[in-house]
Amino acid sequence: MTSSEVRRRFVEFWLARDHHRVPSAPLVPRDDPTLLFTSAGMVQFKKYYSGSVPLPFRRAVTVQKCLRVTDIEDVGRTPRHDTFFEMLGHFSFGDYFKPEAIVWNWEFFTRELGIDPERLTASVFEQDHEAYRIWRDVVGLPPERIVHLTAKDNFWGPAGGTGACGPCSELYFDLGPELDPRPEARAGDDTDRFVEVGNLVFPQFDRQADGSDLPLQNRGIDTGIGLERLVMVVQGKTSIFQTDLFWPLVEEAARVAGVAYAGHEIALHIIADHARALSFALSEGVLPSNEGRGYVIRRLIRRAAVQGWNLGRREPFLHRLVDRVVEMMREPYPEVAEGRERTVLALRGEEERFGETLDQSIAKLQDLIGEVERNGAKEVPGEAAFLLHDTYGLPLEVTVDFSRGRGLTVDHVGFERCMTEQKERSRASASFALRTDTLEWRTVCEGAGTEFRGYDEETSEARVLRWAPLPDGEALVVLDRTPFYGESGGQVGDTGRLRHDDLALEVRDTLCEGSEIRHRVSLVPGATERLSRRDAVWEAVIDGERRAAIRRHHTATHLLQSALRRVLGQHVAQAGSRVAPDRLRFDFTHFAALTPEQRREVERLANDAIVRNLPVGIRYSTYDEAVRDGVTALFGEKYDIDRVRRVKVAGLSEELCGGTHVAATGEIGALLILEESAVAAGTRRIEAVCGLVALKQTQAMREGLGALRRLLGTTIEEAPTKIQHLQEEIIRLRKDLSRARAGEGSAELDRVLAGAEIIGDARFVVGGIQAESVNALREAGDQIRKRLGRGGALLAATIGEKTSFLAVVTDDLVREGKLKADEIVRRVAGLTGGSGGGRPQMALGGAGEKAPVAEALEEARRLFRQSLG
């Protein structure tokens, strides 16, 4: 039975029992900020158990894509751990409960899939006597095949400490005594013999902040069945990597790496698993970074890349596995095929960047492990593991993998302590914005939030709900309604005025905080008394011209994204923006700088849309309807599921957006790209201007070009050629100057060598020379070293305001152990309170202020005489 067949049979089994089929939610949770990734099938259903929202159905069935890295160090090393997996789930919200769930699951496993019932064992929470009796009396499992486990294993606790929770019951399959012959081995132990194929959670309690458990409003069923483990059992395998969900990808990894499977199992398992996880996450728009979800992705890429390095790969290879993942998974998850281009580009770019330092970082790791072994220790210090992570970007699990291979452990506690200390230092050094949660708010009128009227009005009548004084004669004011747009979604806040009779307050900025829109105003005499009056009706008036300029720049970002996707590819997605009255900044996913031709074409397409004066329409729908219609959503943004705002540029694009926009593209006037640059790995930035700002910028450019033409004495068209000729002349003159100085330098070296002191068959030189830079000093030392034949030198030069020392020793004296340049320079520089170091043949140091340089040079002569006999 194929994995596709198992998926199909599972869904059909529960559909026949009146379950509503729900599509897999994205890997990035849409409305759960507590999770980086969807880690279980029930994530999208949390709210249905609490009764906080109306129930659209009482029963549901899903096949949910999930990502977890909690057991990443075991992934690839055990037969059942993976990072990306599919969870088969069926759910009940205030409907059926334990009897139906247990009996139906037993029927699904034994009858529908044909699993041998004699090889199945159930576990129950030790205090859940109800579940025990159902397994024993209804299903007919003998008591010796029902295991009682503690809350640690068989009680599902709520995330965050409060909320839905309850006992659970797991079903295990016995793979046979060949994997663990111990007679006492049982389900629930840390053994590969018993594999969990299903987990039936019974959410029936609502845990309170004091730890007490109250009855849950919609008690029910939350079942999770790992498809990979279930397929392993159905297909008669002992490892998930031998199933049709993994084996073709493992074979492809072996082919790409150029190795046989035998002897390289762990590395190939890790590569195959991580390639699956990365293909799905990157296809949804998650990009590698140093924090949050992006850091998880970076860890997976680097761990897989290190495994490739161990197999002898010295160039990027992970991107070559994406097509096989797409081929295997596109039927149940078409989105992985739609995001293929983005995935390939992101993988290749990240692996190339990591590969630039990989040899060095692995060498440092091997040195560390060697040092631990020489010291007779069995644990890699956490501080050293953190240094590898912080300096060379090696994830902790890579250090763990290498150490485990040498029989060593890693101090996780020490590593986490260093990580915490670094975060605390970062927080301490960071500059923070105004902490509005510590302000003294003064309530004036009751109200649940601010009604935004700015889509249709530039002036609104409003009452003050509350206000709080700020430093420097300012205040934050919350109104019951306002035309002012609070900064959000990349669009800056409005400015304007609040007026009451003869009193006017300047609004310098507007912020959005939850359901409130907060106006930052300048206080004038009498303002505090007026703001505190319950009967005062204020007139809120925005700066209309400024708002119009913002509208032009905001709609322009939509045109820009559309143009970028047409020119660069559908992998382009918005990664951030800043929309202001005087310019726009648009960040997008791409992995190379735009060529001049691409930049011109993007600018042309955007302006073509402006010239055609396309209508810009606004409509509302549910989030799911928008997704089905293919509306572009900003990755990572939290949207209201029931009502989203859709901004459509006719015939060009449609995006979810809460900002303000022009009625037709012709109002934008023109778009001028000022700059395109890199922001981070895989993220580019375009800065542009629109409307009258674009005209002003163009006029400034024209005036600058005119001034340049006059200075060069040529036409604008000929200016590049004239500048090139001038540059070539500068290069020629610099070469002439360098040759002249080289002649002077050669004469000075002759002078220095003339003063060499001879001891036996060796010569040494100590003295000062002229050098403009450290590189020039090194070059002089290299020349003297070659001309000495056999011997050494200590040179001193004043570079800038400091004295530098350079020691050189010929190779033969180094081999004989008579002289080492690094030892000489450390001794000489140390006399002046300075320091130095380098190689035995050449070393550099700097003088301090402890003693005269002359004494240091005399010490150098003494060292040479003593060492040369």
Protein Blocks (a to p, Z undefined) as FASTA:
>chain_A
ZZklmmmmmmmmmmmnopacdddddfbdfklckbfbdcbfklmmmmmmnopaccfbfbdc
dddddddfklmmmgojamkbcfbdcddddddehiacfklmmmmmmmmmmmmnopafklgc
cdddfklmmlmmmmmmmnopafklcccddfklmcccdehhiacddddddddddebjklom
cfkbcehiacfkbccfbdcdddfbdcdfkopacddfbgcddddddfklmmmmmnopabfk
lpmklmmmmmmmmmmnopafehplmmmmmmmmmmmmmmmmmmnopacdfehjllmmmmmm
mmmmmmmmmnopabdfklmmmmmmmmmmmmmmmmlmmmmmmmmmmmmmmmmmmmmmmmmm
mmmmmmmmmmmmmnopabdcfklmmmmmmmnopafklmmmmmmmnopacdfklmmmmmmm
mmmmmmmmpccdddfklpccddfbgcfbdcdfklmpcbdcdddfbdcddehhiacdddfb
dfbdcdeehiacdeddddehjbccddfbdcdehjbccddddddehklmmmmpmklccddd
ddfklmmmmmmmmmmmmmmmmmmmmmnopkbccfbdcddfkbccdddddfbdcdfklmmm
mmmmmmmmmmnopacddddddfklmmmnopacdehiacdfkbccddddehkbccddfbdc
dfbfklnopacdfbdcdfbghiacddddehjllmmmmmmmmmmmmmmmmmnopafklmmm
mmmmmmmmmmmmmmmmmmmmmmmmmmmmmmmmmmpccehjbccdddddddfbfklmmmmm
mmmmmmnopacddddddehjbccddddddfklmmnomacfklmmmmmmmmnopacdddfk
bccddddfkbcfklmmmmmmmmmmmmnZZ
